[in-house]
Amino acid sequence: MEQENIIIVCGEASGDMHAGNLAAALLKIDPTLAISGVGGQCLRGQGVTIWQDIKELGAFGLFDVLVKLPRFFALKKLILRKIEEKKPAAIILVDFSGFNLRLAKAINKKIPVIYYVSPQVWASRPGRIKSIARYVHKMVVLFKFEEEFYRSRGIDVTFVGHTLADLGCRLQDKKSFLDKMNLDAREKIFALLPGSRGQEIKYILPVMLKTASLLRKSFPDAQFIIAKSPHVDLKVYNKLMRRSKRDLKLRVIEDRTCDCLNACDLALITSGTATLEAAMMNKPFVVIYKMNLLNYLLYRPQVKIPHICIVNIIARRKVIPEFIQFNAKPRLIAREVSAILSDASRMERIKADLAETRSLLGEPGAGQRGARAILDFLNNK
C-alpha cells in the first residue's frame, strides 16, 4: 500500500484510548501511513499529528452541548478543510456520536467513512441507524451483539473485540501501591470513580461522598480513594470535597484507575468504560449516574433498554446494581453496598458473572484485528 493519509477523529478520553490503540496497530502493519486528526494524549503518544486536542470537547447534557456549539462548528469546518487539503484514503470516526455522525453527513461520501466504536444506537435514539446506513461505509465494533445488530440491518460490519482486552491494566504491586498511598490493607477500601468529565463529576461525586459518609457508620475504619481523571482540574474535586476530605480519610489519585480498582474491596463507578475495567479486574462494584434534571427528562424517553451499565447490557441481565437519577440516593446505595460486602456468596456470584462478561469481550488483539479489517476494506475499495 502506497503512503496514504488517514484521519482519525475522537472527542473523549475513552475514545482517545481506543483510537490510540488502533493507530498503533495501523502503523505496525503499515509504518508508511500518515495519520492525523483530533485526539488526546493516547493518539499523540503514537506519533499522530493532532490538530485539535480533546480537552475542551467533552460535553455533558444538552445545555453543555449548546454552550460549546461554536467550538463544534469550528471543528467540523477545520476537519472538512483538512479533508480537502490532504485527500485522505479514509476518515475513521471513533465514538463521539453527537459530533461524528453530523460530520459523516457533512462529508457525504466524498471519502470512505469508517466508524470504530459504535454509537449506542441499540440503546437510545435508534433513528441514528439511518444516518449510519447512509453515510458510513464500514462499522468496526467492539461487542458481538453489535455485529448482529448491524448485520441484520444490512450494514457492512466487523466485530473485533474490546480494546481493554488488549491493554489490560498496568498495575503497580498492590502492597507497594497501598504503602505509597498510606492505605491499610486490613481495613475496607472503597474506590470512587466519578467520571472523566467535569460536568458529570459535579453531579455524581457529591452522591458518592454522601454514600461514603454513610458507609463509615457500617465500616468505621473504611478508607476512600478517588480515581481522578487527568482531563479534569483538581480544583473541581477539591471544591466538592471541601467538607468531606478530613472526615473520610480521602485520597485523590490521578490517572491510576486500575491501581485504585486493584486496591479496593468494592468500587462506586459512574457508568462508562471504567465499569469494563472493573469487570476485567473481577472487582465488585455498583453504578451511579445522575445529571441535570431537564437533561434527564429529555434523554430518558429515548433510552430503549432496561440497563445503562455495559456489563448488564452484555450479560443481558442485571449483574451489577444501578442507581440512576432519582434512585441515586446515598442511603439506598450504602445499604446495597453493605449488603454485598456482608454476603460472601453474593460476592462470589458477582465475580463469576464478571468473569463471564470478560469472556464476551473477545481475545486480546482487538487493535490488530480492527486495523486489519480497516486496511483490508480500503484495499478492496
Sequence and secondary structure as in RCSB ss.txt:
>XXXX:A:sequence
MEQENIIIVCGEASGDMHAGNLAAALLKIDPTLAISGVGGQCLRGQGVTIWQDIKELGAFGLFDVLVKLPRFFAL
KKLILRKIEEKKPAAIILVDFSGFNLRLAKAINKKIPVIYYVSPQVWASRPGRIKSIARYVHKMVVLFKFEEEFY
RSRGIDVTFVGHTLADLGCRLQDKKSFLDKMNLDAREKIFALLPGSRGQEIKYILPVMLKTASLLRKSFPDAQFI
IAKSPHVDLKVYNKLMRRSKRDLKLRVIEDRTCDCLNACDLALITSGTATLEAAMMNKPFVVIYKMNLLNYLLYR
PQVKIPHICIVNIIARRKVIPEFIQFNAKPRLIAREVSAILSDASRMERIKADLAETRSLLGEPGAGQRGARAIL
DFLNNK
>XXXX:A:secstr
    EEEEE  SHHHHHHHHHHHHHHHHH TT EEEEEE HHHHHTT EEEEEGGGT   SHHHHHHTHHHHHHH
HHHHHHHHHHH  SEEEEES HHHHHHHHHHHTTSS EEEES   TTTB TTHHHHHHHH SEEEESSHHHHHHH
HTTT  EEE   HHHHH      HHHHHHHTT  TTS EEEEE  SSHHHHHHHHHHHHHHHHHHHHHSTT EEE
EEE TTS HHHHHHHHTTTTTTTTEEEEET HHHHHHH SEEEEESSHHHHHHHHTT  EEEEE   HHHHHHHG
GGB SS  SHHHHHHTS  S EEEGGG  HHHHHHHHHHHHT HHHHHHHHHHHHHHHHTT  S HHHHHHHHHH
HHHHH 
